[in-house]
Every structure is written in C-alpha cells, then in structure tokens.
Amino acid sequence: MSSSGHGHDHDHDHQEVPSDLTLRVKALESLLVDKGLVDRAALDALIDTYEHKVGPRNGARVVARAWVNAAYKKHLLEDATSAIAEFGFSGRQGEHMVALENTPKVHNLVVCTLCSCYPWPVLGLPPVWYKSAPYRSRAVIDPRGVLREFGLELPEDVEVRVWDSTAELRYLVLPERPAGSEKLSEDELAALVTRDAMVGVAKVTLPQPGARS
Amino acid sequence: MSQPDSVLQSESFADLPRLPRDEGGPVFAEPWEAQAFALAVKLSEQGYFTWKEWASALAGELKAAASRGEPDDGSRYYHHWLATLERLVTAKGLTDPAAMLVRKEAWADAYRHTPHGKPVELGAGSSGPSRP
C-alpha cells in the first residue's frame, strides 16, 4: 500500500521534523556554536549538572548543618553566600544568598514576582508552580491562602514574611528543626528537608511512625 | 524516605487560579528546554549579557505574555525563555532573526532528508553548512 501522493520519491522512511520550538533552539545553538560563541560540550555539561547533580539536596545539607552546628547557623544567617560556599555550592550569576530563619513566631516565604529568580546552587531549578503566574502574584497578595493550598495552616499569631527574589539576591528558608529529631544525625536530618520547606511553602516534619511505606 | 505530599485543598480559594503542583518531577519537560536554558546561562557566563539584563528581559517577556492574555501556569515558561533568548542575542548582535529563520529551515530540511536511525546533521538537506 502506498500513501504517497507526491510526485517524487518522498517516502515516509525519513525522520519526523521536530516541533518548531526544537528547531528554533537547534538553529540558535548551531549558529552560536559555528561562530565560536559557545561550546557544545560546555552546554551539555551544564545541562547534565542541572539535571543530575544540582538540586534540593544541596540546600538540605546546608539546613541540616545549621541545625546541628550553632556556629555554622550563625555564619549562615550572617553571610549565607560564604556559608553555602563552604560546601562548594556557589552561584553562576554571582548572586548573593540570604538565609531566612523560620521560628515559632515567624514564617518566611520566597517568591519572585517578576520572573523566577531562584537559589539554583542550593535548590536546583525551580518547580513549575514557582514559575507560574498564580504563585508569583498570589504569594504576595495572599500568602496565607497560598500556604493553605500547600496544606500549611499557620496560627494567626505567626507572622508571615514574603521575600521577593531578584537577579542579585536569592533567598533560602531555614526551616524549623522538627520536634523529636534530637537524636538524628546530620545526614538523617538532611534527608527530611524538602525543597518546599526551603522555599517556605511547607514545614519539615518527621515521618509518621507506622506510616512508612 | 519520601515525604507524603500535602493534599491540595481545591475547595479553598476556588475563585483564584489553582497553583500548579509537581512531585519534584523532571527539571526539563523536553530537551529543547534544557538547551535553551543552557544557552542563556553560558552566554551570560561568557559576558555577552549580565544576568540582571537576562532577568529583566525575561520579566518583560512574561509580562507581555500575560497582557496578551496567555495562560501563565508555568507550563509555557521555557517558551518565554526561548523568545527572550532570541530577542537578547539579536539585541546584542550575536545573530539576527533572518539567520535564525534560514538555519531553522535548514534543520527542518535535514530532518526530512535523514533516514530513520541516522543522526540528523545540517547539510543532509539541500542547504546549510556541513560540519564534522
């Protein structure tokens, strides 16, 4: 059977042309590579880093260290950029990091209202919701409502502080150490810390006993 | 070890758009997103534009998309990222829209002329430089 309606030998054994977006990126990349403006291997290495190496685990290690080591915590709150650099995590864009401590009376929430500035070195790349217009606009207008949607209901007497990130200034929330975690090691604590807690849309909790899967 | 994800309470704030959620899924939905991301970061690292310029250009693109009434639920984020990139490389004189269009067609052509299973390279079609 033949489905060819074309005059010449245009068979369907050839590759499907990818999406317009893919072609646009390929066009731009190959032009810049041809001009020697970027190196393809360097691009691939960068993608690999962000897909496999950087991520919220970096931030979790910073948080756990601050929980177990008072001197480190002081350093982190005074100069987060250098405290985080102790782990070898540093920004690609030279941005400054600020750590925000959650307490029983203060809850910090991070947003970027203009675009999606995010502390890449410690949290990897932002999740879809962080980049969305509802989050970007509502985190400022109605932070408690946003937190409620994430399942976090804060008592009325807790002050919610919203921090708007910029290209130069990125925030990392230092969540409260969960009660009952006194016996856990730094590594065990790091395993409890979630990305959401470090953005400020969740708290860090201990796994429920008997609810382990 | 994985944390139980908090349940989204959809009945609250029904009048406002719901927040898109994820389960810490893939960083990039498609390869082109990763490539567009890497290009912007590398060009900035190499000094063709500052990250502040980038952030401000991207913010402008997102704002323009919102004012056109496009849904901005985060899913089209890298579409805006790519548009910003194309605009900025043009503004900086690194390449131009005509060259990008010609090259895009060359790639489409290369796909049409490359048999299944073979790597697609420029030059497989009728035009475009061939590279090793």
Interface residues (C-beta under 8 A of the other chain):
Chain A: D13 H14 Q15 E16 V17 P18 S19 L21 T22 L23 R24 V25 K26 A27 L28 E29 S30 L31 L32 D34 K35 L37 V38 D39 A42 L43 D44 L46 I47 Y50 E51 P56 R92 Q93 G94 E95 L114 C115 S116 C117 G124 L125 P127 V128 W129 Y130 K131 S132 A133 P134 Y135 R138 D142 G145 V146 R148 E149 F150 G151 L152 T166 A167 E168 A191 L192 T194 R195 A202 T205 P207 Q208 A211
Chain B: M1 Q3 P4 S6 V7 L8 Q9 S12 F13 L16 P17 R18 L19 P20 R21 D22 G24 P26 V27 F28 E30 P31 W32 A34 Q35 A36 F37 A38 L39 V41 K42 L43 S44 E45 Q46 Y48 W51 K52 W54 A55 S56 L58 A59 L62 K63 A66 D72 D73 G74 S75 Y77 H79 L82 L85 E86 V89 L94 T95 A99 M100 L101 R103 K104 A106 W107 A108 Y111 R112 H113 T114 P115 H116 K118 V120 L122 P129 R131
